[in-house]
């Protein structure tokens, strides 16, 4: 669970595409990518996210939501190279947010 601050109290590395209202909350979180590939940002509530390499936003390659009753509200995939990234969250109504960044499969195959 990540703690968020009121939006006016945050100095973002790059202006969020959707910063939210003055009463919304957000935060900045750092993560490292060691292996190139697809990474998924998962949120437990609605919010806007930006993944930055320095101040350059990464381009999302897929969007989805989790299964009903899963607690997963939003999933956004990015193809990332090794390096340090910032995850900027904005526009959340609560002061806490379940979030995760994980290496994501590029395809799913099943054996029958």
C-alpha positions as CSV (number, residue, x, y, z in Angstrom):
1,X,0.0,0.0,0.0
2,X,1.5,3.3,-1.1
3,X,0.9,6.6,0.8
4,X,-0.2,9.5,-1.2
5,X,0.0,13.3,-0.6
6,X,-2.3,16.1,-1.6
7,X,-1.6,17.1,-5.2
8,X,-0.6,20.7,-4.4
9,X,2.2,19.3,-2.1
10,X,3.9,17.3,-4.9
11,X,6.7,18.5,-7.2
12,X,6.4,16.1,-10.1
13,X,9.4,15.4,-12.3
14,X,7.2,16.1,-15.4
15,X,3.8,17.7,-15.3
16,X,1.2,14.9,-15.2
17,X,-1.0,14.5,-18.3
18,X,-4.0,14.5,-15.9
19,X,-3.0,16.0,-12.5
20,X,-6.4,15.8,-10.9
21,X,-8.2,18.5,-8.9
22,X,-6.6,20.4,-6.0
23,X,-8.3,18.0,-3.5
24,X,-6.9,14.9,-5.2
25,X,-3.8,12.9,-4.1
26,X,-0.7,11.6,-5.8
27,X,2.8,10.4,-5.4
28,X,6.2,9.6,-7.0
29,X,7.7,6.2,-6.7
30,X,11.1,4.9,-8.2
31,X,11.8,1.5,-9.6
32,X,14.6,-0.1,-11.5
33,X,14.4,-2.3,-14.6
34,X,17.2,-4.8,-15.0
35,X,15.8,-6.9,-17.8
36,X,14.3,-5.3,-20.9
37,X,10.7,-6.2,-21.6
38,X,7.1,-5.5,-20.9
39,X,6.2,-4.2,-17.5
40,X,2.8,-3.8,-16.0
41,X,1.7,-1.1,-13.5
42,X,-1.3,-2.3,-11.5
43,X,-3.5,0.0,-9.4
44,X,-6.2,-0.8,-6.9
45,X,-8.2,2.4,-7.5
46,X,-8.7,4.9,-10.3
47,X,-5.8,7.2,-10.8
48,X,-3.6,8.6,-13.7
49,X,-0.1,7.3,-14.0
50,X,3.0,8.4,-15.9
51,X,6.1,6.3,-16.2
52,X,9.2,8.4,-16.7
53,X,12.8,7.8,-17.7
54,X,14.2,11.1,-16.4
55,X,11.6,13.5,-17.5
56,X,10.6,11.6,-20.7
57,X,7.3,9.8,-20.4
58,X,7.2,6.1,-21.6
59,X,4.5,5.3,-24.1
60,X,1.9,2.8,-22.8
61,X,1.3,-0.3,-25.1
62,X,-1.8,-1.8,-23.4
63,X,-4.5,-0.9,-20.9
64,X,-6.9,-3.2,-19.1
65,X,-8.6,-3.8,-15.7
66,X,-8.6,-6.8,-13.4
67,X,-11.3,-9.4,-13.1
68,X,-14.4,-8.4,-11.2
69,X,-13.9,-8.7,-7.4
70,X,-10.1,-8.9,-7.8
71,X,-9.4,-5.4,-6.4
72,X,-7.4,-4.6,-9.6
73,X,-8.9,-1.4,-11.0
74,X,-6.3,-0.5,-13.7
75,X,-3.5,-2.2,-15.5
76,X,-1.2,-0.4,-17.9
77,X,1.7,-2.0,-19.8
78,X,5.0,-0.4,-20.9
79,X,7.9,-1.8,-23.0
80,X,10.9,-0.6,-20.9
81,X,14.7,-0.8,-21.3
82,X,17.0,-1.3,-18.3
83,X,17.3,1.8,-16.2
84,X,15.7,3.8,-13.3
85,X,12.1,4.9,-13.8
86,X,9.7,7.1,-11.9
87,X,6.1,6.1,-11.5
88,X,4.0,9.3,-11.0
89,X,0.5,8.8,-9.7
90,X,-2.1,11.7,-9.8
91,X,-5.8,12.2,-9.5
92,X,-6.5,9.6,-6.8
93,X,-9.2,10.5,-4.3
94,X,-7.8,8.5,-1.3
95,X,-4.5,9.0,0.7
96,X,-3.4,5.4,0.1
97,X,-3.3,3.3,-3.1
98,X,-2.5,-0.4,-3.7
99,X,0.1,-0.4,-6.5
100,X,2.5,-2.8,-8.1
101,X,5.0,-2.8,-11.0
102,X,5.9,-6.3,-12.3
103,X,7.5,-7.8,-15.3
104,X,4.6,-8.9,-17.5
105,X,4.2,-11.7,-20.0
106,X,4.0,-10.6,-23.6
107,X,1.8,-13.5,-24.4
108,X,-0.1,-16.3,-22.6
109,X,-0.2,-19.8,-23.9
110,X,-2.0,-22.7,-22.4
111,X,-1.5,-26.4,-22.9
112,X,-4.6,-28.6,-23.0
